[in-house]
Amino acid sequence: MPFVIDRPKGYRKVFQTAHGSMEQAYPLDYGYARGIINPQDGMEADVFVGSGGPIHGRFMKGQPDGRGGFRPDEYKWFTGLTGEEYTRLYAWWHNAHDEGVTWDWVLLDSREDVLADMRRAA
């Protein structure tokens, strides 16, 4: 199953944070898995795609609940990342969003495992 890239590496987007608007460039290609619907948002499952490295997985996007906790929103997946790309994605995600809005970073063994995980979530 191909991933459709609709925001290539370097694509710029404005993110809203508690400190105001922040424009940042995507550190990796970003898109979705055609035909796999993420039930949390009713859209095709989002995925960050690296340059072919061995790191694959997912994390949960969410929002602060106003009481120091976290309100889950939707899963995001990543596949084919090198160690440097994984570090960059992790740092970028936490920098582009309010601190504490992600949790449940899970590593998976392969691209096929990412697709299987997407299907289980659907």
C-alpha positions in Angstrom: 0.0 0.0 0.0 1.6 3.3 -1.0 1.7 6.3 1.2 0.6 9.5 -0.4 2.9 12.4 0.5 0.9 15.7 0.5 3.4 17.7 2.6 6.9 17.1 1.4 9.9 17.7 3.7 10.4 21.4 4.2 6.6 22.2 3.8 5.8 25.1 6.0 2.8 25.3 8.3 1.6 27.6 11.1 1.0 25.8 14.4 -1.0 27.3 17.3 0.6 27.0 20.7 -0.1 28.5 24.1 2.6 31.0 23.3 1.0 32.1 20.0 1.4 31.1 16.3 4.6 29.4 15.3 5.6 28.7 11.6 7.7 25.6 11.2 8.9 23.4 8.3 8.1 19.7 8.3 11.3 17.7 9.0 10.2 14.7 6.9 7.8 13.9 4.1 4.3 13.7 5.6 1.1 12.2 4.2 -1.3 9.4 4.7 -2.1 5.8 4.0 -4.6 5.6 1.2 -7.7 3.7 2.3 -6.9 3.3 6.0 -9.2 5.5 8.0 -8.1 6.7 11.5 -11.3 6.4 13.5 -10.1 9.2 15.8 -10.5 11.9 13.2 -12.3 10.1 10.3 -9.5 10.9 7.9 -6.9 8.6 6.3 -4.1 7.6 8.7 -1.3 10.2 8.9 2.3 9.1 8.4 5.8 10.6 8.5 8.1 8.9 5.9 11.8 8.9 6.3 14.6 8.1 3.8 14.6 4.4 4.3 16.0 3.8 7.7 15.2 1.0 10.2 13.0 3.0 12.6 9.2 2.6 12.5 6.4 3.4 15.0 3.6 5.6 16.1 2.7 8.2 18.7 -0.5 9.8 20.1 -1.2 13.4 19.3 -3.3 15.2 21.9 -4.0 18.4 23.8 -3.4 19.6 27.4 -6.6 19.1 29.4 -6.1 22.4 31.4 -5.5 20.5 34.6 -1.9 19.4 33.9 -3.0 16.2 32.1 -3.5 15.1 28.6 -6.5 14.6 26.3 -5.8 12.1 23.5 -6.6 13.2 20.0 -5.3 10.9 17.2 -2.4 8.6 16.3 0.4 9.6 14.0 2.7 6.9 12.4 6.3 7.1 11.1 8.2 4.7 8.9 11.7 4.3 7.4 13.4 6.8 9.7 17.1 6.9 10.3 18.3 7.6 13.9 18.9 11.2 13.0 15.4 11.6 11.4 13.7 10.0 14.4 15.5 12.4 16.7 14.6 15.3 14.5 10.9 14.3 14.3 10.7 13.9 18.1 12.3 17.2 18.8 10.3 19.0 16.0 7.0 17.6 17.2 7.6 18.8 20.8 8.9 22.2 19.6 6.0 22.8 17.1 3.4 21.9 19.7 2.8 22.8 23.4 4.9 20.7 25.8 3.3 17.5 26.9 0.8 17.1 24.0 2.2 13.8 22.9 2.5 10.4 24.5 2.6 6.7 23.7 5.7 6.7 21.4 5.8 3.1 20.3 8.5 1.6 18.1 7.5 -1.1 15.6 9.7 -3.5 13.6 8.9 -2.7 10.0 6.8 -0.8 7.5 4.5 -3.8 7.3 4.0 -3.6 11.1 3.2 0.1 10.7 0.5 -0.8 8.1 -0.8 -3.6 10.4 -0.9 -1.2 13.3 -2.8 1.4 11.2 -5.3 -1.3 10.2 -5.8 -2.4 13.8 -6.5 1.2 14.8 -9.0 1.7 12.0 
